[in-house]
Amino acid sequence: MRIRTFDEYQAAYQKSVEDPEEFWAEIAQNFHWRKPWTKTLQWNFTEPNVKWFIGGKLNITENCLDRHLAEQGDQPAIIWEPNDPAEAGVTLTYKMLFDQVCRFANVLKRNGVQKGDRVCIYMPMVPELAIAVLACARIGAIHSVVFGGFSAQSIADRINDAQCKVVVTADGAYRGNKEIPLKSTVDDALIGCPSVEKVIVLTRTRTPVSMLKGRDVWWEQELKQVTAECPAEEMDAEDMLFILYTSGSTGKPKGVVHTCGGYMVYAAYTFQNVFQYEAGQTHFCTADIGWITGHSYIVYGPLACGATSIIFEGVPTYPDAGRFWDIVDKYKVDILYTAPTAIRSLMGFGLEKVENHDLSSLQVLGSVGEPINEEAWHWYDEHIGKGRCPIVDTWWQTETGGILISPLAGITKTKPTYATLPLPGVQPILVDENGKEIEGNGVSGNLCMKFPWPGILRTTYGDHERCRQTYFATYPGLYFTGDGCLRDEDGYYRITGRVDDVLNVSGHRIGTAEVENAINMHTGVVESAVVGYPHDIKGQGIYAYVITDQEPNGHDADLTKRDILATVSRVIGPIAKPDKIQFVTGLPKTRSGKIMRRILRKIAEGDTSNLGDTTTLLDPAVVEEIKAGAL
Ligand code: WT7
């Protein structure tokens, strides 16, 4: 399962293409299966229908917990660093984590959760979040973690889509100097969620909360009622493990579905090889467990490999911009995995925040979530890695379950801004607008995959047709990533960003249509169009062009903007708030009524010199007006 040299990488890659079934079967044998699979792979990308390790039976928590107990039961599995550095952290050994997962699994059962039921988890970054996730997996319940920054409306949409029976939350969350009222947001959400029978509430901030008799129970009270005995449910390799909602170019977020066997094998295999994880190392992934990065590289991947994984509750700039380096120093972190947006923001605080920390424990640096610009890459390399730590720029998606294109740390020669080469089992292909393959090197096109890997999404929850439409219909026979990509003379891949209407704001994926729908819900708004523009820290900022029924002026305009932001916050969450709002009287539309986003993007970028062909516009004059009022 372990690749140690570039020759071994090449051999593994070749084998994975020539005989994918044999390749993955060998890797999967490193895990604990209750029953072996009878067929390794069955697939087509038309329906689509992808199944790995068919007939295999397992429980992912036996692989993440039970099997480590004998040899490394006393090794830390999770180290928790609280928001406030003055508060004591928590270290959970594998034995302790196992015990707590079993207990909480029994709490779920006591509250009516059975195999196949969906459980929504809306929590701060505390150990109990990982415990709740693993407890679901233990009993075969399907978790749907919702990032703590989403609004009541977003929670309700996700709960209703998956028909969740139970919600696990906390009274509140600490983030920097803010206290966020999670339970009260859940209460608002639940007004419209008839499927929810029980809410389990952890105490964290001890902020006042309402507790509805018959529905709401305290985590701590429930724990007193259960034992630590909880045999793992036997799961089929293709049973659902979790749903994770993510944004696309149209409509509401989709519930991406991952299954037990393939996801486990892929998360663990990629964790071990990309980061070149060695037994006993400490891994610090700064993502939130509410995103796929946290699922795969805080919880499942590291634990399946027996690693020590850090869960950090706070933000990189609290109490000051040296917090990440404090944590690296304090816990002697070996592997640091973070996002370009965090690196860019910390660069801005100067080197004195870095210099007074001992970063000599670091072995490997990772980057994820968005393209990393050259300046950030070099700063990370020189000032954090001190020129001696390989950087792995890992490209992947919620839908891919794990990393697809990335260097193997210290093995693949890196090149700033390049995700470099596909991992074994990954077969990228670049296509043009018509789906024709673009062969050779020194080319660019739309990035697709022509063969399944074990971590590929299986469906979008409750709507398989949407899965087909979104990922498998654009280019028949291929999985379409939505990303543009170039392949240089060395065959190295560089991801250039989304080619659809999906934005990447501080590594958060946001659909322009979602933001438009939220803005359009604001009173007086007639229509809106949202595009991204380059932003120094966030990568992309959100630029909204808004038509209102009465054009606001001066102070009035400021108030209306403020109110639109409040509406977007309320409908989606603060992460989707536009950075800029420009009031306009019209939008550039073609005669068939389609908004020409290309023009709006150019104006938002501040590049109005060459707007291209505008002759097909219904009313070319609106372009002049928009240009004149550009922010
Ligand atoms: C989109 C997926 C799975 C990681 C967290 C984001 C962009 C991700 C990179 C990278 C350039 C990247 C892509 C992708 N992206 N990693 N290393 N270089 N772009 O997961 O929310 O599903 O977003 O993030 O555009 O499609 P996600």
Boltz pocket constraint, residues with backbone or C-beta under 6 A from the ligand:
constraints:
  - pocket:
      binder: B
      contacts: [[A, 246], [A, 292], [A, 293], [A, 367], [A, 368], [A, 369], [A, 370], [A, 371], [A, 372], [A, 393], [A, 394], [A, 395], [A, 396], [A, 397], [A, 398], [A, 399], [A, 419], [A, 481], [A, 482], [A, 483], [A, 495], [A, 496], [A, 497], [A, 498], [A, 504], [A, 507], [A, 508], [A, 509]]
      max_distance: 6.0
